Amino acid sequence: MTARYRVEEDALGKVEIPFQAYYGVQSERARRNFAVSGQTLGAQPGLVSAIAEVKKAAALANLDAGVLREPVAEAICQAADEVVAGLLGPEEFPVDVLSAGGGVSPNMNVNEVLANRANELLSGRRGYEFVHPDNHVNAGQSTSDAMATAVNIALHRDIVRLKESVGYLAGVLEQKIEEYRDTVKLSRTCLHDAVPVTFGQAFSAYLAVARRGAERLTDAAEHCLEVPMGGTIAGTGLGVGARYLDRIYPRLRETTGLELRRHTNFFDAFQNGDVFQYVSTVFKALACGLMKVARDLRILASGTEVRLPAVQAGSAFTPGNVSPVMADLVVQVGFQVCGNDTVVTMAVEGAELDFNAWTAVIAKNLFESARLLTNAMPLFADKCLRGLEIDAEANRRHAEEALGLSTVVGGVFGHDAGIRAAQHAADRGVSVKEAVVELGIAPRATAERLLDPMVLTDAVRSANLLDQMVADERSATRALVHGLATEARQAIFHAARLVARADEDVSRQEEQALKVVADALGLNGVPVAESEELVPVAIATLSPADRELVYAAAAWLAGADSVTEAREVALLSQLSEELELAPEVVAVLQAKVDTLREQRRKYLPRSEQLPWWEEFGDLLRRLLEA
């Protein structure tokens, strides 16, 4: 009958161990003491392999240094190779990943497994007769340098795999960008409709996150190649010979296939975990970027803009409902990665004196974050992004109806015009384009040209268009105004001067305003003589249309401050008589002026209304076109 247990003994006494197990007494004590997380060292095959490779490199370096006999070193190396190949399964590494003691338990777990297997290879039976876990497998090492080196190796490889997943996600994003490069959508700021963009542009931001993440991962992986092997317990290298130190790094590179290099400061490596903190921050930044993508898609899919592929049946209560489960998955992964980063931060900050005893929890959370991100991204790419569909027509229609287009109107016709267009569109339930036409801000052809959503998504085309349209507006206004007879323009300017002086005081502001009016009328350099007359030119030189324009301009200026004083009313009455305008004509002109003022200021609070002189050129144009 085969025995079920064997007995091993340490300084604390005897312990029963499963007979077939390769691990020994220290591993068994750790298994019993620290079983808290439900996750064992065996569930971290990357770390187990890295520790075994460190032990193999140390055995070879000790062989080179004459510390180990060749049969012992070869047996340890073969046992390590079997661990890396998975021939000794996860059940041989039962210590909890949160085992306390700064990494002693996982280090000794691997030492005992390798020692027992090496003895078996040499003698046909397990035990420590020929190969001892401390004297041979752990020769020239302490837990401090062996575990720190192994964690760096495993983490480097995890980062490389994660970078491959990022590259896969980026490839799918590039395909979607190309597929929907010219499909217009409406952007949103603070969750409110903003201005048109293309899906290609929006997705390019997602791609940028992936590419930056890949660059940062490359840098993080490089940091992990600097290891403190040979520093032993505190950084002094106590207990190892010079020959071992010369040979351990070449043997590490040979064993792992990685360009590992000696850390420049062993004391720094053992005391400070800022490299681990940096790696964790890189993971978190990538996770946050992915969460942004996933949450965006959840929002877009809640309406008609985006359709996400159905990958499983909907709610049990609402069977027809298709939930954005892959996006939900990425968000949850992101939450976990951010939580892991908090743990790493606390563990790094919690280092004390010459050694950080919290390596186990740092490693657990870093490995988990890398694994979650590595697994999540291909799933997200294949089951969500790749099958994503967009209703181009619905998105374009939505973009054309956006109130945010009023920003473009403001860029050409003035901020007040943009506000009026937006308010009118909102009040009437029409598009900004229709509002522009209905308010008389621009004719339909101009509105169509200005508010084409596709043009507005192109920074160069839209900028050139806006510059051209602003120039066209100014040129058209100048041409109309300057087309008036000089006498008519002089009469209009004189009327403006009379209105400014109606209160018998011309302020510095009004002086500057009159200069603006003169410029709008094209009178710079053309003298307008001071005169007590209401009209400084012969009435006969003014056509009936010119006389009406002179009065309308004066009437508009008199009410520009929203208050027409008694003196201004008297002035207008005298001016209408001087210009020989019939009362019914004056009434029509006053109504026209009131209508224009109402159109311009209906939706504007007083604080956002332009000074009257800034509106003067446009006013003359509208009076001429009315």
C-alpha positions in Angstrom: 0.0 0.0 0.0 1.4 3.4 -1.1 1.7 6.0 1.7 -0.4 9.1 1.2 2.0 11.4 3.1 5.6 11.8 3.9 7.0 13.7 6.8 9.5 16.7 6.5 11.0 18.6 9.4 12.2 22.1 9.9 13.1 24.3 13.0 9.5 24.4 14.0 8.9 20.7 13.9 7.5 18.0 11.7 4.9 18.5 8.9 3.0 15.9 6.8 3.2 16.6 3.1 1.4 14.7 0.3 3.7 11.9 -0.7 3.7 12.7 -4.5 4.2 16.4 -4.0 7.6 17.9 -5.1 7.2 20.9 -2.7 8.4 20.6 0.9 7.9 21.7 4.4 8.2 25.5 4.0 5.8 25.4 1.1 3.3 23.4 3.1 3.5 25.8 6.1 3.0 28.7 3.8 0.0 27.0 2.2 -1.6 26.6 5.6 -0.7 30.0 6.9 -1.6 32.3 4.0 -4.6 30.7 2.2 -6.6 34.0 1.8 -6.9 35.0 -1.9 -8.0 31.7 -3.5 -5.2 32.2 -6.0 -1.9 30.3 -5.7 1.5 30.8 -7.2 0.6 28.0 -9.6 -2.1 30.3 -11.1 0.8 32.7 -12.1 2.6 30.4 -14.6 4.6 33.4 -16.0 6.0 34.2 -12.6 6.7 30.5 -11.8 8.6 30.1 -15.1 10.6 33.3 -14.4 11.6 32.1 -10.9 12.7 28.8 -12.4 14.8 30.6 -15.1 16.4 32.7 -12.4 17.3 29.5 -10.5 18.7 27.9 -13.7 20.8 31.0 -14.4 22.1 31.0 -10.8 23.0 27.3 -11.0 24.9 27.9 -14.2 26.7 30.9 -12.7 27.5 28.9 -9.6 28.8 26.1 -11.9 31.1 28.7 -13.6 32.3 29.9 -10.3 33.0 26.4 -9.0 30.4 26.6 -6.2 28.3 23.7 -7.6 29.4 20.4 -9.0 28.4 19.8 -12.6 25.9 16.9 -11.9 24.1 19.1 -9.4 23.9 22.1 -11.6 22.7 20.0 -14.6 20.0 18.4 -12.5 18.8 21.8 -11.2 18.8 23.1 -14.8 16.8 20.1 -16.1 14.2 20.5 -13.3 13.9 24.2 -14.1 13.4 23.4 -17.8 10.6 21.0 -16.8 8.9 23.7 -14.7 9.1 26.1 -17.6 7.6 23.5 -20.0 4.7 22.9 -17.6 5.7 19.3 -16.8 5.4 20.1 -13.1 1.9 21.4 -12.8 0.3 24.3 -10.9 -0.5 21.9 -8.0 3.2 21.9 -7.2 3.0 25.6 -6.3 0.3 25.9 -3.7 1.4 28.9 -1.7 -1.0 31.9 -1.8 0.0 34.8 -4.1 -0.4 37.0 -1.0 1.9 35.0 1.1 3.6 37.3 3.6 7.3 37.6 4.1 8.5 39.7 1.2 8.5 36.8 -1.3 10.1 34.1 0.9 7.3 31.6 0.4 7.1 31.6 -3.5 10.9 31.6 -3.6 11.2 28.6 -1.3 8.3 26.9 -3.0 10.3 26.8 -6.3 13.5 26.0 -4.5 11.9 22.9 -2.9 10.3 21.7 -6.1 13.5 22.0 -8.0 15.5 20.4 -5.3 13.2 17.4 -5.0 13.0 16.9 -8.8 16.8 17.3 -9.1 17.3 14.7 -6.4 14.9 12.4 -8.3 16.9 12.9 -11.5 20.2 12.1 -9.7 19.1 9.3 -7.4 15.7 8.1 -8.5 14.0 9.4 -5.3 12.9 12.7 -3.8 14.5 14.3 -0.9 17.5 16.6 -0.4 20.3 14.1 -0.2 22.1 15.4 -3.2 20.4 18.7 -4.0 19.3 21.0 -1.2 16.8 23.9 -1.7 18.9 26.4 0.3 22.5 25.2 -0.2 22.3 24.4 -3.9 19.1 25.8 -5.6 19.3 29.1 -3.7 23.1 29.4 -3.7 24.3 32.9 -4.2 20.8 34.4 -3.8 18.4 35.8 -1.3 14.7 36.2 -1.7 15.2 39.9 -2.3 17.2 39.7 -5.5 15.8 36.4 -6.9 12.2 37.4 -6.6 12.7 41.0 -7.7 14.5 39.7 -10.8 11.8 37.1 -11.5 9.0 39.6 -11.1 10.7 42.0 -13.6 11.2 39.2 -16.1 7.5 38.0 -15.9 6.3 41.6 -16.0 8.4 42.4 -19.1 6.9 39.4 -20.9 3.4 40.3 -19.8 3.9 43.9 -21.1 5.1 42.5 -24.5 2.0 40.4 -24.8 -0.2 43.3 -23.8 1.5 45.5 -26.5 0.5 42.8 -29.1 -3.1 43.1 -28.0 -2.9 46.9 -28.2 -1.6 46.5 -31.8 -4.4 44.2 -32.7 -7.0 46.7 -31.3 -5.3 49.5 -33.2 -5.5 47.5 -36.5 -9.3 47.1 -36.1 -9.6 50.8 -35.3 -7.7 51.7 -38.4 -10.1 49.6 -40.5 -13.1 51.4 -39.0 -11.5 54.8 -39.5 -11.0 54.0 -43.2 -14.5 52.5 -43.5 -16.2 55.6 -42.1 -13.6 58.3 -42.9 -16.2 60.5 -44.6 -19.3 59.7 -42.6 -20.5 62.8 -40.8 -21.7 62.7 -37.2 -22.5 65.3 -34.6 -19.9 65.8 -31.9 -20.9 66.4 -28.3 -19.4 68.5 -25.6 -20.7 68.2 -22.0 -23.1 65.6 -23.6 -24.8 68.4 -25.6 -24.8 68.6 -29.4 -21.9 70.5 -30.8 -20.5 70.7 -34.3 -20.1 68.2 -37.2 -17.1 65.8 -37.3 -16.6 62.6 -39.1 -16.6 59.2 -37.5 -13.1 58.8 -39.0 -12.0 61.9 -37.0 -13.7 60.7 -33.8 -12.2 57.2 -34.1 -8.8 58.7 -34.8 -8.8 59.8 -31.1 -9.4 56.2 -30.1 -6.6 55.1 -32.2 -4.3 57.7 -30.7 -4.9 56.3 -27.3 -3.9 52.8 -28.5 -0.7 54.1 -30.2 0.3 56.2 -27.2 -0.3 53.2 -25.0 1.9 51.0 -27.2 4.7 53.5 -27.0 4.4 53.7 -23.2 4.3 50.0 -22.9 7.5 49.7 -25.0 9.2 52.1 -22.5 7.8 50.3 -19.5 9.0 46.9 -20.8 12.5 48.3 -21.2 12.5 49.5 -17.6 11.8 45.9 -16.5 15.0 44.7 -18.0 17.1 46.3 -15.4 17.3 43.8 -12.5 19.2 43.6 -9.1 20.4 40.0 -9.3 23.5 39.7 -7.1 22.4 42.3 -4.6 21.3 39.5 -2.2 19.4 40.7 0.8 19.9 44.5 1.1 22.0 45.5 -1.9 25.5 44.9 -0.7 25.9 41.6 -2.5 26.9 39.9 0.8 27.5 36.2 0.5 28.4 36.0 -3.2 31.8 35.8 -4.9 33.1 38.0 -7.7 33.1 35.2 -10.2 29.4 34.6 -9.6 28.7 38.3 -10.1 30.6 38.3 -13.4 28.7 35.3 -14.7 25.1 35.7 -13.5 24.1 38.3 -16.0 25.4 36.5 -19.1 23.7 33.4 -17.8 20.4 35.3 -17.2 20.4 36.5 -20.8 21.2 33.1 -22.0 18.4 31.4 -19.9 15.7 34.0 -20.6 16.5 35.2 -24.1 16.1 38.7 -22.7 18.7 41.6 -22.7 18.7 41.8 -18.9 21.2 44.2 -17.4 22.5 44.9 -14.0 20.7 47.5 -12.0 22.9 50.6 -11.5 22.0 50.8 -7.8 20.9 47.6 -5.9 19.9 49.7 -2.8 17.5 51.7 -5.0 16.1 48.5 -6.5 15.3 47.0 -3.1 13.9 50.1 -1.4 12.0 51.9 -4.1 9.2 50.5 -6.2 8.6 53.5 -8.5 9.3 51.5 -11.6 6.4 49.2 -10.6 4.4 52.3 -10.0 5.2 53.7 -13.4 4.2 50.4 -15.1 1.0 50.4 -13.2 0.3 54.0 -14.2 0.9 53.0 -17.9 -1.7 50.2 -17.4 -4.1 52.6 -15.8 -3.7 55.2 -18.6 -4.4 52.6 -21.2 -7.4 51.3 -19.2 -8.9 54.8 -18.9 -8.5 55.4 -22.6 -10.3 52.1 -23.4 -13.0 52.9 -20.9 -13.6 56.2 -22.7 -14.0 54.3 -26.0 -16.3 51.8 -24.5 -18.5 54.3 -22.7 -18.7 56.5 -25.9 -20.0 53.5 -27.8 -22.5 52.7 -25.1 -23.9 56.2 -25.4 -23.9 56.3 -29.2 -25.5 52.9 -29.3 -28.3 54.0 -27.0 -29.7 56.1 -29.9 -29.6 55.7 -33.7 -26.0 56.8 -34.4 -24.2 53.4 -33.9 -25.4 49.8 -34.0 -23.2 47.4 -32.0 -23.2 43.7 -32.9 -25.4 41.4 -30.7 -23.2 38.7 -29.1 -25.7 37.3 -26.7 -29.4 37.3 -25.9 -30.8 40.4 -24.2 -32.4 40.8 -20.8 -34.5 38.0 -19.4 -37.2 40.6 -18.7 -36.9 42.4 -22.1 -35.8 39.7 -24.5 -35.7 42.1 -27.5 -33.1 44.3 -25.8 -29.5 44.0 -27.0 -27.2 45.3 -24.3 -23.7 46.6 -25.2 -22.1 43.8 -23.2 -18.6 44.0 -24.7 -18.4 47.7 -24.0 -19.6 46.9 -20.5 -16.9 44.3 -20.1 -14.2 46.8 -21.0 -15.5 49.4 -18.5 -15.4 46.8 -15.7 -11.9 45.8 -16.7 -10.9 49.4 -16.5 -12.4 49.8 -13.1 -10.4 46.8 -11.9 -7.2 48.1 -13.4 -7.7 51.4 -11.7 -8.3 49.7 -8.4 -5.2 47.6 -8.9 -3.2 50.8 -9.5 -4.4 52.1 -6.2 -3.1 49.0 -4.4 0.2 49.2 -6.2 0.5 52.9 -5.2 -0.1 52.1 -1.5 2.3 49.2 -1.6 5.0 51.2 -3.2 4.5 54.1 -0.8 4.5 51.7 2.1 8.1 50.5 1.7 10.1 50.7 4.9 13.8 51.3 5.4 16.0 49.0 3.2 13.4 46.7 1.7 9.8 46.7 0.3 8.1 43.8 1.9 4.9 44.2 -0.2 6.3 42.7 -3.4 3.6 40.0 -3.4 0.7 42.4 -3.6 2.4 44.6 -6.1 3.1 41.6 -8.4 -0.4 40.2 -8.0 -2.1 43.4 -9.1 0.4 44.2 -11.9 0.0 40.7 -13.4 -3.8 40.9 -13.1 -4.0 44.3 -14.8 -1.8 43.1 -17.6 -3.8 39.9 -18.0 -7.2 41.7 -18.0 -6.1 44.2 -20.6 -4.4 41.6 -22.7 -7.5 39.4 -22.8 -10.1 42.2 -23.1 -8.7 44.1 -26.1 -9.0 41.4 -28.7 -12.4 40.5 -27.4 -13.5 44.1 -27.7 -12.0 44.4 -31.1 -13.6 41.3 -32.6 -16.9 41.2 -30.8 -17.7 44.9 -30.7 -15.6 47.2 -32.9 -15.3 45.0 -36.0 -19.0 44.5 -36.4 -20.0 48.1 -35.5 -22.3 49.7 -38.1 -23.2 53.3 -38.6 -26.4 54.8 -40.2 -24.7 57.5 -42.4 -28.0 59.2 -43.5 -29.4 59.5 -40.0 -26.1 60.9 -38.7 -25.8 63.5 -41.5 -29.4 64.6 -40.8 -28.7 64.9 -37.2 -25.5 67.0 -37.9 -27.5 69.3 -40.3 -30.0 70.0 -37.5 -27.5 70.8 -34.8 -27.8 74.2 -33.1 -24.0 74.2 -32.8 -23.8 75.3 -36.5 -24.7 78.7 -35.2 -21.0 79.0 -34.2 -20.2 79.1 -37.9 -22.9 81.7 -38.5 -21.3 83.8 -35.8 -17.9 83.5 -37.4 -19.1 85.1 -40.6 -22.0 87.4 -39.6 -21.0 88.2 -36.1 -21.5 86.6 -32.7 -24.9 88.2 -32.3 -26.1 86.7 -35.6 -25.0 83.3 -34.4 -27.0 83.7 -31.1 -30.1 84.9 -33.0 -29.9 82.0 -35.4 -29.5 79.4 -32.6 -32.4 80.8 -30.5 -34.7 81.1 -33.5 -34.0 77.6 -34.6 -34.7 76.3 -31.0 -37.9 78.3 -30.7 -39.3 77.4 -34.1 -38.0 73.8 -34.3 -36.1 74.4 -37.5 -32.5 73.9 -38.5 -29.9 76.7 -38.1 -29.8 76.9 -41.9 -33.5 77.6 -42.1 -33.2 80.1 -39.2 -30.4 82.0 -41.1 -32.7 82.3 -44.1 -35.9 83.2 -42.1 -34.1 85.9 -40.1 -32.6 87.4 -43.3 -29.0 86.8 -42.1 -28.1 85.3 -45.5 -29.8 84.0 -48.6 -30.5 80.3 -48.9 -27.6 79.7 -51.4 -25.1 81.2 -49.0 -26.6 79.3 -46.0 -26.3 76.0 -48.0 -22.7 76.8 -48.8 -21.7 77.9 -45.3 -23.5 75.1 -43.4 -22.5 72.0 -45.3 -21.6 69.5 -42.5 -19.0 67.7 -44.5 -17.1 71.0 -45.3 -17.2 71.9 -41.6 -15.4 68.7 -40.6 -12.4 69.8 -42.6 -10.3 72.3 -40.7 -8.6 73.7 -43.8 -11.6 73.8 -46.1 -13.9 75.3 -43.4 -11.3 77.9 -42.5 -10.8 78.9 -46.1 -14.5 79.0 -46.6 -15.1 81.2 -43.5 -12.3 83.6 -44.5 -13.7 83.8 -48.0 -17.3 84.4 -46.9 -16.2 87.0 -44.3 -14.3 88.8 -47.0 -17.2 88.5 -49.4 -19.6 89.9 -46.8 -17.4 92.9 -46.1 -16.7 93.4 -49.8 -20.5 93.3 -50.6 -21.3 95.7 -47.8 -18.5 98.1 -48.8 -19.6 98.0 -52.5 -23.2 98.8 -51.7 -22.4 101.6 -49.3 -19.7 103.1 -51.4 -22.0 103.0 -54.4 -24.1 105.7 -52.8 -23.5 109.3 -54.0 -20.9 111.2 -52.0 -23.6 113.7 -51.0 -25.8 110.9 -49.6 -23.0 109.5 -47.5 -22.1 113.0 -46.2 -25.7 113.5 -45.2 -25.8 110.2 -43.4 -22.6 111.0 -41.5 -23.9 114.5 -40.6 -27.1 112.9 -39.3 -25.1 110.5 -37.1 -23.1 113.5 -35.7 -26.3 115.4 -34.9 -27.7 112.4 -33.0 -24.5 112.0 -31.1 -24.7 115.7 -30.1 -28.4 115.7 -29.3 -27.6 115.6 -25.6 -25.2 118.6 -26.1 -22.2 116.5 -25.2 -19.9 114.4 -27.4 -18.0 111.8 -25.3 -14.7 110.3 -26.3 -16.5 107.0 -27.0 -18.9 108.9 -29.4 -15.9 110.5 -31.1 -14.4 107.1 -31.7 -17.8 105.8 -32.9 -18.1 108.6 -35.4 -14.7 107.6 -36.8 -16.0 104.1 -37.3 -19.1 105.5 -39.1 -17.0 107.6 -41.3 -14.9 104.5 -42.3 -18.1 102.5 -42.9 -19.3 105.3 -45.2 -16.0 105.5 -47.0 -15.6 109.1 -46.0 -12.0 108.9 -44.6 -10.3 111.7 -46.3 -13.5 113.2 -47.6 -14.3 116.2 -45.4 -17.8 116.7 -43.9 -18.0 120.3 -42.9 -19.4 121.3 -39.6 -22.8 122.8 -40.1 -25.8 124.0 -38.1 -28.0 122.8 -41.0 -29.8 119.5 -40.5 -28.7 118.4 -44.0 -25.2 119.6 -45.0 -25.8 119.3 -48.8 -28.4 120.6 -51.2 -31.6 118.6 -51.0 -31.8 118.6 -54.8 -28.6 116.5 -54.9 -30.3 113.7 -53.0 -32.6 111.2 -54.7 -35.8 110.2 -52.9 -34.2 106.9 -51.9 -31.1 108.7 -50.6 -33.3 111.0 -48.4 -35.2 108.0 -47.0 -31.9 106.3 -46.2 -30.6 109.4 -44.4 -33.7 109.5 -42.2 -33.7 105.7 -41.6 -30.1 105.8 -40.5 -30.7 108.7 -38.2 -33.8 106.9 -36.7 -31.9 103.7 -36.1 -29.0 105.6 -34.5 -31.4 107.5 -32.2 -32.8 104.3 -30.8 -29.5 102.4 -30.8 -29.3 102.7 -27.0 -32.8 101.3 -26.7 -34.0 104.7 -25.5 -35.1 107.6 -27.9 -35.0 110.8 -25.9 -37.2 113.8 -26.4 -34.5 115.8 -28.0 -33.8 112.9 -30.4 -37.5 112.7 -31.3 -37.6 116.5 -32.0 -34.4 116.1 -34.1 -36.0 113.3 -36.2 -39.1 115.4 -36.7 -37.1 118.3 -38.0 -35.0 116.1 -40.2 -38.0 114.5 -41.8 -39.3 118.0 -42.7 -35.9 119.1 -44.0 -35.8 116.0 -46.2 -39.3 116.6 -47.4 -40.6 113.2 -46.4 -44.4 112.7 -46.1 -45.7 111.5 -42.7 -46.7 108.1 -44.1 -43.2 107.6 -45.6 -41.7 108.4 -42.2 -44.0 105.9 -40.5 -43.0 103.2 -43.0 -39.3 104.0 -42.5 -39.6 103.9 -38.7 -41.4 100.5 -38.9 -38.6 99.2 -41.1 -36.0 100.4 -38.6 -37.9 98.8 -35.7 -38.2 95.5 -37.6 -34.5 95.4 -38.3 -33.6 96.2 -34.7 -36.0 93.5 -33.5 -34.6 90.9 -35.9 -31.0 91.7 -34.7 -31.7 91.8 -31.0 -34.7 89.6 -30.4 -32.6 86.8 -28.8 -29.8 88.8 -27.4 -29.5 89.9 -23.8 -28.3 93.5 -23.4 -24.8 92.4 -22.4 -24.3 90.6 -25.7 -25.5 93.3 -28.0 -22.9 94.9 -30.2 -22.2 98.6 -29.9 -24.3 100.4 -32.5 -21.2 101.6 -34.5 -20.1 98.0 -34.9 -23.4 97.2 -36.6 -23.6 100.4 -38.7 -22.1 99.0 -41.9 -24.3 96.0 -41.9 -27.3 98.2 -41.0 -26.8 100.3 -44.1 -26.6 97.3 -46.3 -29.8 95.9 -44.9 -31.6 99.2 -45.3 -30.4 99.3 -48.9 -31.5 95.7 -49.6 -34.8 96.0 -47.8 
